[in-house]
Amino acid sequence: IDHPPEIINLIPGNLVKVAESGIRSPDDCLKLFRNGFDAFLIGEHFMSKTDPGKACKDFIDEIRHPDTSSSEKQN
C-alpha cells in the first residue's frame, strides 16, 4: 500500500496490474487505483466479518460514493 509508484513502474504496461495484499479499506483501493492498479484481490478483510457479503457491498458502495458518510448511507 505504501509503495505503489515504485512497484507499478516494474510491471510492463501491457499487463493488468493487480494489487493482492494488505487492502483493508476503500481508501486503500482508491489510492492504488490512482497509482495505476487495475484490479484488487481482497479476501481476509471480508472473511473476518460476520456478514462477508454485506461487508463487500458496503466496501463497493464506499468506493463508488467516497464522499458519502456511513451514517448517510444508512438513512
PDB file of N, CA, C, O and CB in Angstrom:
ATOM      1  N   ILE A   1       0.838  -1.194   0.000  1.00  0.00           N
ATOM      2  CA  ILE A   1       0.000   0.000   0.000  1.00  0.00           C
ATOM      3  C   ILE A   1       0.879   1.252   0.000  1.00  0.00           C
ATOM      4  O   ILE A   1       0.537   2.246  -0.641  1.00  0.00           O
ATOM      5  CB  ILE A   1      -0.951   0.001   1.223  1.00  0.00           C
ATOM      6  N   ASP A   2       1.989   1.212   0.701  1.00  0.00           N
ATOM      7  CA  ASP A   2       2.816   2.403   0.838  1.00  0.00           C
ATOM      8  C   ASP A   2       3.800   2.633  -0.304  1.00  0.00           C
ATOM      9  O   ASP A   2       4.402   3.704  -0.385  1.00  0.00           O
ATOM     10  CB  ASP A   2       3.565   2.327   2.105  1.00  0.00           C
ATOM     11  N   HIS A   3       3.976   1.652  -1.188  1.00  0.00           N
ATOM     12  CA  HIS A   3       4.981   1.779  -2.241  1.00  0.00           C
ATOM     13  C   HIS A   3       4.441   1.567  -3.651  1.00  0.00           C
ATOM     14  O   HIS A   3       5.188   1.092  -4.507  1.00  0.00           O
ATOM     15  CB  HIS A   3       6.077   0.808  -1.992  1.00  0.00           C
ATOM     16  N   PRO A   4       3.175   1.896  -3.937  1.00  0.00           N
ATOM     17  CA  PRO A   4       2.645   1.602  -5.282  1.00  0.00           C
ATOM     18  C   PRO A   4       3.382   2.262  -6.432  1.00  0.00           C
ATOM     19  O   PRO A   4       3.536   1.611  -7.465  1.00  0.00           O
ATOM     20  CB  PRO A   4       1.230   2.010  -5.346  1.00  0.00           C
ATOM     21  N   PRO A   5       3.851   3.501  -6.342  1.00  0.00           N
ATOM     22  CA  PRO A   5       4.538   4.074  -7.508  1.00  0.00           C
ATOM     23  C   PRO A   5       5.797   3.297  -7.885  1.00  0.00           C
ATOM     24  O   PRO A   5       6.094   3.131  -9.068  1.00  0.00           O
ATOM     25  CB  PRO A   5       4.902   5.523  -7.235  1.00  0.00           C
ATOM     26  N   GLU A   6       6.540   2.820  -6.879  1.00  0.00           N
ATOM     27  CA  GLU A   6       7.748   2.053  -7.163  1.00  0.00           C
ATOM     28  C   GLU A   6       7.413   0.700  -7.788  1.00  0.00           C
ATOM     29  O   GLU A   6       8.082   0.255  -8.720  1.00  0.00           O
ATOM     30  CB  GLU A   6       8.562   1.855  -5.885  1.00  0.00           C
ATOM     31  N   ILE A   7       6.388   0.060  -7.274  1.00  0.00           N
ATOM     32  CA  ILE A   7       6.001  -1.266  -7.755  1.00  0.00           C
ATOM     33  C   ILE A   7       5.386  -1.182  -9.149  1.00  0.00           C
ATOM     34  O   ILE A   7       5.730  -1.976 -10.024  1.00  0.00           O
ATOM     35  CB  ILE A   7       5.013  -1.923  -6.781  1.00  0.00           C
ATOM     36  N   ILE A   8       4.499  -0.249  -9.360  1.00  0.00           N
ATOM     37  CA  ILE A   8       3.778  -0.145 -10.629  1.00  0.00           C
ATOM     38  C   ILE A   8       4.742   0.073 -11.794  1.00  0.00           C
ATOM     39  O   ILE A   8       4.485  -0.387 -12.907  1.00  0.00           O
ATOM     40  CB  ILE A   8       2.758   0.998 -10.570  1.00  0.00           C
ATOM     41  N   ASN A   9       5.837   0.764 -11.546  1.00  0.00           N
ATOM     42  CA  ASN A   9       6.814   1.024 -12.604  1.00  0.00           C
ATOM     43  C   ASN A   9       7.585  -0.229 -13.010  1.00  0.00           C
ATOM     44  O   ASN A   9       8.215  -0.241 -14.068  1.00  0.00           O
ATOM     45  CB  ASN A   9       7.786   2.092 -12.154  1.00  0.00           C
ATOM     46  N   LEU A  10       7.549  -1.277 -12.200  1.00  0.00           N
ATOM     47  CA  LEU A  10       8.231  -2.529 -12.514  1.00  0.00           C
ATOM     48  C   LEU A  10       7.366  -3.471 -13.351  1.00  0.00           C
ATOM     49  O   LEU A  10       7.867  -4.463 -13.880  1.00  0.00           O
ATOM     50  CB  LEU A  10       8.646  -3.222 -11.233  1.00  0.00           C
ATOM     51  N   ILE A  11       6.084  -3.171 -13.475  1.00  0.00           N
ATOM     52  CA  ILE A  11       5.151  -4.031 -14.203  1.00  0.00           C
ATOM     53  C   ILE A  11       5.017  -3.515 -15.634  1.00  0.00           C
ATOM     54  O   ILE A  11       4.723  -2.337 -15.841  1.00  0.00           O
ATOM     55  CB  ILE A  11       3.756  -4.078 -13.496  1.00  0.00           C
ATOM     56  N   PRO A  12       5.231  -4.386 -16.626  1.00  0.00           N
ATOM     57  CA  PRO A  12       5.091  -3.938 -18.019  1.00  0.00           C
ATOM     58  C   PRO A  12       3.709  -3.336 -18.284  1.00  0.00           C
ATOM     59  O   PRO A  12       2.706  -3.806 -17.748  1.00  0.00           O
ATOM     60  CB  PRO A  12       5.340  -5.109 -18.979  1.00  0.00           C
ATOM     61  N   GLY A  13       3.670  -2.309 -19.104  1.00  0.00           N
ATOM     62  CA  GLY A  13       2.439  -1.567 -19.371  1.00  0.00           C
ATOM     63  C   GLY A  13       1.329  -2.365 -20.016  1.00  0.00           C
ATOM     64  O   GLY A  13       0.163  -1.985 -19.906  1.00  0.00           O
ATOM     65  N   ASN A  14       1.651  -3.463 -20.687  1.00  0.00           N
ATOM     66  CA  ASN A  14       0.625  -4.241 -21.367  1.00  0.00           C
ATOM     67  C   ASN A  14      -0.044  -5.274 -20.455  1.00  0.00           C
ATOM     68  O   ASN A  14      -0.901  -6.029 -20.914  1.00  0.00           O
ATOM     69  CB  ASN A  14       1.226  -4.935 -22.559  1.00  0.00           C
ATOM     70  N   LEU A  15       0.328  -5.319 -19.192  1.00  0.00           N
ATOM     71  CA  LEU A  15      -0.251  -6.285 -18.257  1.00  0.00           C
ATOM     72  C   LEU A  15      -1.266  -5.618 -17.334  1.00  0.00           C
ATOM     73  O   LEU A  15      -1.166  -4.430 -17.030  1.00  0.00           O
ATOM     74  CB  LEU A  15       0.852  -6.952 -17.430  1.00  0.00           C
ATOM     75  N   VAL A  16      -2.241  -6.403 -16.898  1.00  0.00           N
ATOM     76  CA  VAL A  16      -3.207  -5.935 -15.902  1.00  0.00           C
ATOM     77  C   VAL A  16      -2.492  -5.915 -14.559  1.00  0.00           C
ATOM     78  O   VAL A  16      -1.864  -6.896 -14.161  1.00  0.00           O
ATOM     79  CB  VAL A  16      -4.496  -6.851 -15.856  1.00  0.00           C
ATOM     80  N   LYS A  17      -2.591  -4.809 -13.879  1.00  0.00           N
ATOM     81  CA  LYS A  17      -1.910  -4.643 -12.603  1.00  0.00           C
ATOM     82  C   LYS A  17      -2.881  -4.931 -11.453  1.00  0.00           C
ATOM     83  O   LYS A  17      -3.861  -4.211 -11.260  1.00  0.00           O
ATOM     84  CB  LYS A  17      -1.324  -3.214 -12.480  1.00  0.00           C
ATOM     85  N   VAL A  18      -2.595  -5.996 -10.692  1.00  0.00           N
ATOM     86  CA  VAL A  18      -3.469  -6.438  -9.611  1.00  0.00           C
ATOM     87  C   VAL A  18      -2.764  -6.280  -8.265  1.00  0.00           C
ATOM     88  O   VAL A  18      -1.693  -6.847  -8.051  1.00  0.00           O
ATOM     89  CB  VAL A  18      -3.901  -7.905  -9.825  1.00  0.00           C
ATOM     90  N   ALA A  19      -3.359  -5.521  -7.374  1.00  0.00           N
ATOM     91  CA  ALA A  19      -2.863  -5.405  -6.000  1.00  0.00           C
ATOM     92  C   ALA A  19      -3.477  -6.553  -5.212  1.00  0.00           C
ATOM     93  O   ALA A  19      -4.698  -6.715  -5.199  1.00  0.00           O
ATOM     94  CB  ALA A  19      -3.221  -3.999  -5.356  1.00  0.00           C
ATOM     95  N   GLU A  20      -2.635  -7.353  -4.551  1.00  0.00           N
ATOM     96  CA  GLU A  20      -3.125  -8.597  -3.970  1.00  0.00           C
ATOM     97  C   GLU A  20      -3.025  -8.716  -2.458  1.00  0.00           C
ATOM     98  O   GLU A  20      -3.387  -9.759  -1.914  1.00  0.00           O
ATOM     99  CB  GLU A  20      -2.401  -9.706  -4.563  1.00  0.00           C
ATOM    100  N   SER A  21      -2.561  -7.718  -1.773  1.00  0.00           N
ATOM    101  CA  SER A  21      -2.370  -7.932  -0.342  1.00  0.00           C
ATOM    102  C   SER A  21      -2.424  -6.620   0.422  1.00  0.00           C
ATOM    103  O   SER A  21      -2.049  -5.566  -0.094  1.00  0.00           O
ATOM    104  CB  SER A  21      -1.043  -8.632  -0.081  1.00  0.00           C
ATOM    105  N   GLY A  22      -2.892  -6.701   1.646  1.00  0.00           N
ATOM    106  CA  GLY A  22      -2.846  -5.556   2.542  1.00  0.00           C
ATOM    107  C   GLY A  22      -3.950  -4.536   2.362  1.00  0.00           C
ATOM    108  O   GLY A  22      -3.882  -3.452   2.939  1.00  0.00           O
ATOM    109  N   ILE A  23      -4.960  -4.852   1.580  1.00  0.00           N
ATOM    110  CA  ILE A  23      -6.053  -3.900   1.339  1.00  0.00           C
ATOM    111  C   ILE A  23      -7.073  -4.061   2.454  1.00  0.00           C
ATOM    112  O   ILE A  23      -7.652  -5.131   2.640  1.00  0.00           O
ATOM    113  CB  ILE A  23      -6.718  -4.125  -0.070  1.00  0.00           C
ATOM    114  N   ARG A  24      -7.280  -2.979   3.190  1.00  0.00           N
ATOM    115  CA  ARG A  24      -8.176  -3.042   4.350  1.00  0.00           C
ATOM    116  C   ARG A  24      -9.309  -2.028   4.294  1.00  0.00           C
ATOM    117  O   ARG A  24     -10.213  -2.058   5.128  1.00  0.00           O
ATOM    118  CB  ARG A  24      -7.389  -2.832   5.610  1.00  0.00           C
ATOM    119  N   SER A  25      -9.263  -1.126   3.307  1.00  0.00           N
ATOM    120  CA  SER A  25     -10.294  -0.103   3.266  1.00  0.00           C
ATOM    121  C   SER A  25     -10.531   0.361   1.833  1.00  0.00           C
ATOM    122  O   SER A  25      -9.676   0.174   0.967  1.00  0.00           O
ATOM    123  CB  SER A  25      -9.907   1.083   4.154  1.00  0.00           C
ATOM    124  N   PRO A  26     -11.680   0.959   1.585  1.00  0.00           N
ATOM    125  CA  PRO A  26     -11.927   1.549   0.266  1.00  0.00           C
ATOM    126  C   PRO A  26     -10.880   2.599  -0.092  1.00  0.00           C
ATOM    127  O   PRO A  26     -10.521   2.745  -1.261  1.00  0.00           O
ATOM    128  CB  PRO A  26     -13.317   2.174   0.222  1.00  0.00           C
ATOM    129  N   ASP A  27     -10.390   3.326   0.906  1.00  0.00           N
ATOM    130  CA  ASP A  27      -9.346   4.324   0.645  1.00  0.00           C
ATOM    131  C   ASP A  27      -8.077   3.668   0.103  1.00  0.00           C
ATOM    132  O   ASP A  27      -7.394   4.243  -0.744  1.00  0.00           O
ATOM    133  CB  ASP A  27      -9.024   5.109   1.928  1.00  0.00           C
ATOM    134  N   ASP A  28      -7.760   2.461   0.590  1.00  0.00           N
ATOM    135  CA  ASP A  28      -6.600   1.737   0.067  1.00  0.00           C
ATOM    136  C   ASP A  28      -6.784   1.454  -1.424  1.00  0.00           C
ATOM    137  O   ASP A  28      -5.864   1.656  -2.216  1.00  0.00           O
ATOM    138  CB  ASP A  28      -6.384   0.414   0.846  1.00  0.00           C
ATOM    139  N   CYS A  29      -7.969   0.987  -1.802  1.00  0.00           N
ATOM    140  CA  CYS A  29      -8.249   0.702  -3.221  1.00  0.00           C
ATOM    141  C   CYS A  29      -8.157   1.968  -4.055  1.00  0.00           C
ATOM    142  O   CYS A  29      -7.558   1.958  -5.131  1.00  0.00           O
ATOM    143  CB  CYS A  29      -9.644   0.068  -3.384  1.00  0.00           C
ATOM    144  N   LEU A  30      -8.733   3.043  -3.579  1.00  0.00           N
ATOM    145  CA  LEU A  30      -8.710   4.298  -4.328  1.00  0.00           C
ATOM    146  C   LEU A  30      -7.276   4.800  -4.511  1.00  0.00           C
ATOM    147  O   LEU A  30      -6.917   5.286  -5.583  1.00  0.00           O
ATOM    148  CB  LEU A  30      -9.557   5.363  -3.614  1.00  0.00           C
ATOM    149  N   LYS A  31      -6.473   4.681  -3.476  1.00  0.00           N
ATOM    150  CA  LYS A  31      -5.069   5.096  -3.562  1.00  0.00           C
ATOM    151  C   LYS A  31      -4.336   4.254  -4.607  1.00  0.00           C
ATOM    152  O   LYS A  31      -3.609   4.792  -5.442  1.00  0.00           O
ATOM    153  CB  LYS A  31      -4.374   4.967  -2.179  1.00  0.00           C
ATOM    154  N   LEU A  32      -4.526   2.949  -4.562  1.00  0.00           N
ATOM    155  CA  LEU A  32      -3.867   2.065  -5.520  1.00  0.00           C
ATOM    156  C   LEU A  32      -4.353   2.330  -6.946  1.00  0.00           C
ATOM    157  O   LEU A  32      -3.556   2.335  -7.884  1.00  0.00           O
ATOM    158  CB  LEU A  32      -4.113   0.600  -5.145  1.00  0.00           C
ATOM    159  N   PHE A  33      -5.635   2.547  -7.106  1.00  0.00           N
ATOM    160  CA  PHE A  33      -6.195   2.850  -8.422  1.00  0.00           C
ATOM    161  C   PHE A  33      -5.573   4.139  -8.986  1.00  0.00           C
ATOM    162  O   PHE A  33      -5.181   4.192 -10.152  1.00  0.00           O
ATOM    163  CB  PHE A  33      -7.739   2.988  -8.334  1.00  0.00           C
ATOM    164  N   ARG A  34      -5.491   5.157  -8.152  1.00  0.00           N
ATOM    165  CA  ARG A  34      -4.877   6.428  -8.586  1.00  0.00           C
ATOM    166  C   ARG A  34      -3.414   6.251  -8.966  1.00  0.00           C
ATOM    167  O   ARG A  34      -2.873   7.043  -9.737  1.00  0.00           O
ATOM    168  CB  ARG A  34      -4.993   7.480  -7.481  1.00  0.00           C
ATOM    169  N   ASN A  35      -2.768   5.214  -8.427  1.00  0.00           N
ATOM    170  CA  ASN A  35      -1.367   4.952  -8.730  1.00  0.00           C
ATOM    171  C   ASN A  35      -1.179   3.945  -9.855  1.00  0.00           C
ATOM    172  O   ASN A  35      -0.055   3.519 -10.120  1.00  0.00           O
ATOM    173  CB  ASN A  35      -0.666   4.463  -7.499  1.00  0.00           C
ATOM    174  N   GLY A  36      -2.280   3.553 -10.529  1.00  0.00           N
ATOM    175  CA  GLY A  36      -2.151   2.736 -11.726  1.00  0.00           C
ATOM    176  C   GLY A  36      -2.576   1.291 -11.651  1.00  0.00           C
ATOM    177  O   GLY A  36      -2.484   0.575 -12.648  1.00  0.00           O
ATOM    178  N   PHE A  37      -3.044   0.832 -10.491  1.00  0.00           N
ATOM    179  CA  PHE A  37      -3.507  -0.555 -10.408  1.00  0.00           C
ATOM    180  C   PHE A  37      -4.893  -0.674 -11.038  1.00  0.00           C
ATOM    181  O   PHE A  37      -5.715   0.239 -10.951  1.00  0.00           O
ATOM    182  CB  PHE A  37      -3.535  -1.041  -8.933  1.00  0.00           C
ATOM    183  N   ASP A  38      -5.133  -1.829 -11.677  1.00  0.00           N
ATOM    184  CA  ASP A  38      -6.379  -2.068 -12.409  1.00  0.00           C
ATOM    185  C   ASP A  38      -7.381  -2.898 -11.621  1.00  0.00           C
ATOM    186  O   ASP A  38      -8.589  -2.760 -11.815  1.00  0.00           O
ATOM    187  CB  ASP A  38      -6.080  -2.756 -13.714  1.00  0.00           C
ATOM    188  N   ALA A  39      -6.894  -3.756 -10.738  1.00  0.00           N
ATOM    189  CA  ALA A  39      -7.771  -4.688 -10.029  1.00  0.00           C
ATOM    190  C   ALA A  39      -7.198  -4.955  -8.640  1.00  0.00           C
ATOM    191  O   ALA A  39      -6.041  -4.649  -8.353  1.00  0.00           O
ATOM    192  CB  ALA A  39      -7.935  -6.020 -10.826  1.00  0.00           C
ATOM    193  N   PHE A  40      -8.047  -5.538  -7.782  1.00  0.00           N
ATOM    194  CA  PHE A  40      -7.670  -5.743  -6.386  1.00  0.00           C
ATOM    195  C   PHE A  40      -8.172  -7.096  -5.914  1.00  0.00           C
ATOM    196  O   PHE A  40      -9.301  -7.484  -6.213  1.00  0.00           O
ATOM    197  CB  PHE A  40      -8.228  -4.616  -5.490  1.00  0.00           C
ATOM    198  N   LEU A  41      -7.337  -7.812  -5.179  1.00  0.00           N
ATOM    199  CA  LEU A  41      -7.724  -9.067  -4.556  1.00  0.00           C
ATOM    200  C   LEU A  41      -7.853  -8.787  -3.066  1.00  0.00           C
ATOM    201  O   LEU A  41      -6.869  -8.506  -2.381  1.00  0.00           O
ATOM    202  CB  LEU A  41      -6.682 -10.221  -4.850  1.00  0.00           C
ATOM    203  N   ILE A  42      -9.086  -8.868  -2.580  1.00  0.00           N
ATOM    204  CA  ILE A  42      -9.354  -8.565  -1.178  1.00  0.00           C
ATOM    205  C   ILE A  42     -10.063  -9.773  -0.584  1.00  0.00           C
ATOM    206  O   ILE A  42     -11.160 -10.115  -1.025  1.00  0.00           O
ATOM    207  CB  ILE A  42     -10.213  -7.254  -1.017  1.00  0.00           C
ATOM    208  N   GLY A  43      -9.475 -10.412   0.387  1.00  0.00           N
ATOM    209  CA  GLY A  43     -10.087 -11.600   0.950  1.00  0.00           C
ATOM    210  C   GLY A  43     -10.217 -11.562   2.453  1.00  0.00           C
ATOM    211  O   GLY A  43     -11.323 -11.632   2.990  1.00  0.00           O
ATOM    212  N   GLU A  44      -9.097 -11.452   3.129  1.00  0.00           N
ATOM    213  CA  GLU A  44      -9.091 -11.524   4.588  1.00  0.00           C
ATOM    214  C   GLU A  44      -9.998 -10.476   5.222  1.00  0.00           C
ATOM    215  O   GLU A  44     -10.674 -10.754   6.213  1.00  0.00           O
ATOM    216  CB  GLU A  44      -7.678 -11.359   5.108  1.00  0.00           C
ATOM    217  N   HIS A  45     -10.015  -9.276   4.656  1.00  0.00           N
ATOM    218  CA  HIS A  45     -10.863  -8.207   5.197  1.00  0.00           C
ATOM    219  C   HIS A  45     -12.319  -8.658   5.279  1.00  0.00           C
ATOM    220  O   HIS A  45     -12.981  -8.446   6.295  1.00  0.00           O
ATOM    221  CB  HIS A  45     -10.752  -6.937   4.329  1.00  0.00           C
ATOM    222  N   PHE A  46     -12.813  -9.279   4.215  1.00  0.00           N
ATOM    223  CA  PHE A  46     -14.222  -9.686   4.178  1.00  0.00           C
ATOM    224  C   PHE A  46     -14.480 -10.936   5.004  1.00  0.00           C
ATOM    225  O   PHE A  46     -15.512 -11.045   5.665  1.00  0.00           O
ATOM    226  CB  PHE A  46     -14.660  -9.926   2.745  1.00  0.00           C
ATOM    227  N   MET A  47     -13.544 -11.879   4.967  1.00  0.00           N
ATOM    228  CA  MET A  47     -13.762 -13.138   5.669  1.00  0.00           C
ATOM    229  C   MET A  47     -13.712 -12.971   7.181  1.00  0.00           C
ATOM    230  O   MET A  47     -14.179 -13.843   7.913  1.00  0.00           O
ATOM    231  CB  MET A  47     -12.735 -14.156   5.236  1.00  0.00           C
ATOM    232  N   SER A  48     -13.156 -11.871   7.654  1.00  0.00           N
ATOM    233  CA  SER A  48     -13.117 -11.631   9.097  1.00  0.00           C
ATOM    234  C   SER A  48     -14.409 -10.996   9.610  1.00  0.00           C
ATOM    235  O   SER A  48     -14.573 -10.795  10.814  1.00  0.00           O
ATOM    236  CB  SER A  48     -11.934 -10.739   9.445  1.00  0.00           C
ATOM    237  N   LYS A  49     -15.324 -10.681   8.692  1.00  0.00           N
ATOM    238  CA  LYS A  49     -16.595 -10.045   9.063  1.00  0.00           C
ATOM    239  C   LYS A  49     -17.674 -11.094   9.321  1.00  0.00           C
ATOM    240  O   LYS A  49     -17.620 -12.195   8.773  1.00  0.00           O
ATOM    241  CB  LYS A  49     -17.056  -9.074   7.958  1.00  0.00           C
ATOM    242  N   THR A  50     -18.647 -10.751  10.153  1.00  0.00           N
ATOM    243  CA  THR A  50     -19.770 -11.649  10.429  1.00  0.00           C
ATOM    244  C   THR A  50     -20.586 -11.912   9.171  1.00  0.00           C
ATOM    245  O   THR A  50     -21.035 -13.035   8.941  1.00  0.00           O
ATOM    246  CB  THR A  50     -20.667 -11.062  11.522  1.00  0.00           C
ATOM    247  N   ASP A  51     -20.779 -10.877   8.355  1.00  0.00           N
ATOM    248  CA  ASP A  51     -21.536 -10.996   7.109  1.00  0.00           C
ATOM    249  C   ASP A  51     -20.644 -10.507   5.960  1.00  0.00           C
ATOM    250  O   ASP A  51     -20.691  -9.330   5.603  1.00  0.00           O
ATOM    251  CB  ASP A  51     -22.883 -10.174   7.176  1.00  0.00           C
ATOM    252  N   PRO A  52     -19.824 -11.411   5.374  1.00  0.00           N
ATOM    253  CA  PRO A  52     -18.900 -11.007   4.320  1.00  0.00           C
ATOM    254  C   PRO A  52     -19.587 -10.377   3.113  1.00  0.00           C
ATOM    255  O   PRO A  52     -19.037  -9.463   2.499  1.00  0.00           O
ATOM    256  CB  PRO A  52     -18.107 -12.190   3.873  1.00  0.00           C
ATOM    257  N   GLY A  53     -20.766 -10.846   2.768  1.00  0.00           N
ATOM    258  CA  GLY A  53     -21.498 -10.285   1.630  1.00  0.00           C
ATOM    259  C   GLY A  53     -21.870  -8.825   1.852  1.00  0.00           C
ATOM    260  O   GLY A  53     -21.697  -7.987   0.966  1.00  0.00           O
ATOM    261  N   LYS A  54     -22.379  -8.531   3.033  1.00  0.00           N
ATOM    262  CA  LYS A  54     -22.729  -7.140   3.362  1.00  0.00           C
ATOM    263  C   LYS A  54     -21.477  -6.283   3.432  1.00  0.00           C
ATOM    264  O   LYS A  54     -21.474  -5.145   2.962  1.00  0.00           O
ATOM    265  CB  LYS A  54     -23.497  -7.067   4.700  1.00  0.00           C
ATOM    266  N   ALA A  55     -20.410  -6.823   4.016  1.00  0.00           N
ATOM    267  CA  ALA A  55     -19.155  -6.075   4.107  1.00  0.00           C
ATOM    268  C   ALA A  55     -18.636  -5.743   2.704  1.00  0.00           C
ATOM    269  O   ALA A  55     -18.138  -4.642   2.472  1.00  0.00           O
ATOM    270  CB  ALA A  55     -18.093  -6.884   4.901  1.00  0.00           C
ATOM    271  N   CYS A  56     -18.749  -6.678   1.785  1.00  0.00           N
ATOM    272  CA  CYS A  56     -18.316  -6.445   0.403  1.00  0.00           C
ATOM    273  C   CYS A  56     -19.168  -5.369  -0.254  1.00  0.00           C
ATOM    274  O   CYS A  56     -18.643  -4.466  -0.906  1.00  0.00           O
ATOM    275  CB  CYS A  56     -18.386  -7.746  -0.414  1.00  0.00           C
ATOM    276  N   LYS A  57     -20.490  -5.467  -0.081  1.00  0.00           N
ATOM    277  CA  LYS A  57     -21.391  -4.454  -0.652  1.00  0.00           C
ATOM    278  C   LYS A  57     -21.074  -3.066  -0.104  1.00  0.00           C
ATOM    279  O   LYS A  57     -20.990  -2.099  -0.861  1.00  0.00           O
ATOM    280  CB  LYS A  57     -22.860  -4.812  -0.355  1.00  0.00           C
ATOM    281  N   ASP A  58     -20.896  -2.972   1.217  1.00  0.00           N
ATOM    282  CA  ASP A  58     -20.588  -1.679   1.838  1.00  0.00           C
ATOM    283  C   ASP A  58     -19.256  -1.132   1.315  1.00  0.00           C
ATOM    284  O   ASP A  58     -19.129   0.069   1.074  1.00  0.00           O
ATOM    285  CB  ASP A  58     -20.541  -1.817   3.377  1.00  0.00           C
ATOM    286  N   PHE A  59     -18.271  -2.006   1.142  1.00  0.00           N
ATOM    287  CA  PHE A  59     -16.956  -1.629   0.634  1.00  0.00           C
ATOM    288  C   PHE A  59     -17.086  -1.048  -0.775  1.00  0.00           C
ATOM    289  O   PHE A  59     -16.521   0.004  -1.073  1.00  0.00           O
ATOM    290  CB  PHE A  59     -16.002  -2.848   0.634  1.00  0.00           C
ATOM    291  N   ILE A  60     -17.827  -1.735  -1.630  1.00  0.00           N
ATOM    292  CA  ILE A  60     -18.035  -1.277  -3.012  1.00  0.00           C
ATOM    293  C   ILE A  60     -18.803   0.040  -3.029  1.00  0.00           C
ATOM    294  O   ILE A  60     -18.457   0.952  -3.779  1.00  0.00           O
ATOM    295  CB  ILE A  60     -18.794  -2.345  -3.833  1.00  0.00           C
ATOM    296  N   ASP A  61     -19.834   0.141  -2.212  1.00  0.00           N
ATOM    297  CA  ASP A  61     -20.599   1.401  -2.132  1.00  0.00           C
ATOM    298  C   ASP A  61     -19.698   2.562  -1.744  1.00  0.00           C
ATOM    299  O   ASP A  61     -19.824   3.661  -2.284  1.00  0.00           O
ATOM    300  CB  ASP A  61     -21.751   1.275  -1.117  1.00  0.00           C
ATOM    301  N   GLU A  62     -18.789   2.316  -0.806  1.00  0.00           N
ATOM    302  CA  GLU A  62     -17.871   3.364  -0.361  1.00  0.00           C
ATOM    303  C   GLU A  62     -16.924   3.795  -1.496  1.00  0.00           C
ATOM    304  O   GLU A  62     -16.598   4.975  -1.620  1.00  0.00           O
ATOM    305  CB  GLU A  62     -17.056   2.873   0.852  1.00  0.00           C
ATOM    306  N   ILE A  63     -16.496   2.852  -2.303  1.00  0.00           N
ATOM    307  CA  ILE A  63     -15.633   3.185  -3.444  1.00  0.00           C
ATOM    308  C   ILE A  63     -16.414   3.977  -4.485  1.00  0.00           C
ATOM    309  O   ILE A  63     -15.902   4.943  -5.050  1.00  0.00           O
ATOM    310  CB  ILE A  63     -15.046   1.903  -4.079  1.00  0.00           C
ATOM    311  N   ARG A  64     -17.631   3.574  -4.730  1.00  0.00           N
ATOM    312  CA  ARG A  64     -18.458   4.269  -5.735  1.00  0.00           C
ATOM    313  C   ARG A  64     -18.860   5.665  -5.284  1.00  0.00           C
ATOM    314  O   ARG A  64     -18.995   6.570  -6.108  1.00  0.00           O
ATOM    315  CB  ARG A  64     -19.711   3.456  -6.038  1.00  0.00           C
ATOM    316  N   HIS A  65     -19.051   5.845  -3.985  1.00  0.00           N
ATOM    317  CA  HIS A  65     -19.515   7.128  -3.433  1.00  0.00           C
ATOM    318  C   HIS A  65     -18.648   7.503  -2.232  1.00  0.00           C
ATOM    319  O   HIS A  65     -19.132   7.494  -1.101  1.00  0.00           O
ATOM    320  CB  HIS A  65     -21.024   7.050  -3.018  1.00  0.00           C
ATOM    321  N   PRO A  66     -17.371   7.834  -2.459  1.00  0.00           N
ATOM    322  CA  PRO A  66     -16.472   8.083  -1.335  1.00  0.00           C
ATOM    323  C   PRO A  66     -16.811   9.296  -0.496  1.00  0.00           C
ATOM    324  O   PRO A  66     -16.344   9.405   0.638  1.00  0.00           O
ATOM    325  CB  PRO A  66     -15.104   8.230  -1.835  1.00  0.00           C
ATOM    326  N   ASP A  67     -17.613  10.214  -1.021  1.00  0.00           N
ATOM    327  CA  ASP A  67     -17.958  11.419  -0.274  1.00  0.00           C
ATOM    328  C   ASP A  67     -19.170  11.252   0.625  1.00  0.00           C
ATOM    329  O   ASP A  67     -19.545  12.178   1.344  1.00  0.00           O
ATOM    330  CB  ASP A  67     -18.203  12.540  -1.220  1.00  0.00           C
ATOM    331  N   THR A  68     -19.787  10.073   0.589  1.00  0.00           N
ATOM    332  CA  THR A  68     -20.976   9.803   1.394  1.00  0.00           C
ATOM    333  C   THR A  68     -20.546   9.104   2.683  1.00  0.00           C
ATOM    334  O   THR A  68     -19.877   8.072   2.636  1.00  0.00           O
ATOM    335  CB  THR A  68     -22.010   8.932   0.603  1.00  0.00           C
ATOM    336  N   SER A  69     -20.918   9.652   3.806  1.00  0.00           N
ATOM    337  CA  SER A  69     -20.549   9.039   5.075  1.00  0.00           C
ATOM    338  C   SER A  69     -21.406   7.809   5.332  1.00  0.00           C
ATOM    339  O   SER A  69     -22.470   7.656   4.731  1.00  0.00           O
ATOM    340  CB  SER A  69     -20.694  10.044   6.228  1.00  0.00           C
ATOM    341  N   SER A  70     -20.949   6.930   6.221  1.00  0.00           N
ATOM    342  CA  SER A  70     -21.679   5.718   6.579  1.00  0.00           C
ATOM    343  C   SER A  70     -23.053   6.034   7.116  1.00  0.00           C
ATOM    344  O   SER A  70     -24.007   5.321   6.804  1.00  0.00           O
ATOM    345  CB  SER A  70     -20.904   4.916   7.597  1.00  0.00           C
ATOM    346  N   SER A  71     -23.190   7.087   7.921  1.00  0.00           N
ATOM    347  CA  SER A  71     -24.495   7.422   8.503  1.00  0.00           C
ATOM    348  C   SER A  71     -25.469   7.877   7.422  1.00  0.00           C
ATOM    349  O   SER A  71     -26.666   7.604   7.522  1.00  0.00           O
ATOM    350  CB  SER A  71     -24.343   8.517   9.573  1.00  0.00           C
ATOM    351  N   GLU A  72     -24.979   8.570   6.387  1.00  0.00           N
ATOM    352  CA  GLU A  72     -25.859   8.991   5.304  1.00  0.00           C
ATOM    353  C   GLU A  72     -26.357   7.802   4.517  1.00  0.00           C
ATOM    354  O   GLU A  72     -27.503   7.798   4.067  1.00  0.00           O
ATOM    355  CB  GLU A  72     -25.148   9.962   4.384  1.00  0.00           C
ATOM    356  N   LYS A  73     -25.510   6.777   4.336  1.00  0.00           N
ATOM    357  CA  LYS A  73     -25.888   5.580   3.585  1.00  0.00           C
ATOM    358  C   LYS A  73     -26.983   4.797   4.301  1.00  0.00           C
ATOM    359  O   LYS A  73     -27.823   4.166   3.659  1.00  0.00           O
ATOM    360  CB  LYS A  73     -24.669   4.687   3.364  1.00  0.00           C
ATOM    361  N   GLN A  74     -26.974   4.839   5.615  1.00  0.00           N
ATOM    362  CA  GLN A  74     -27.957   4.059   6.373  1.00  0.00           C
ATOM    363  C   GLN A  74     -29.319   4.711   6.369  1.00  0.00           C
ATOM    364  O   GLN A  74     -30.303   4.033   6.661  1.00  0.00           O
ATOM    365  CB  GLN A  74     -27.494   3.867   7.797  1.00  0.00           C
ATOM    366  N   ASN A  75     -29.432   5.992   6.053  1.00  0.00           N
ATOM    367  CA  ASN A  75     -30.722   6.704   6.057  1.00  0.00           C
ATOM    368  C   ASN A  75     -31.460   6.540   4.761  1.00  0.00           C
ATOM    369  O   ASN A  75     -32.558   7.074   4.604  1.00  0.00           O
ATOM    370  CB  ASN A  75     -30.520   8.172   6.331  1.00  0.00           C
TER     371      ASN A  75
END
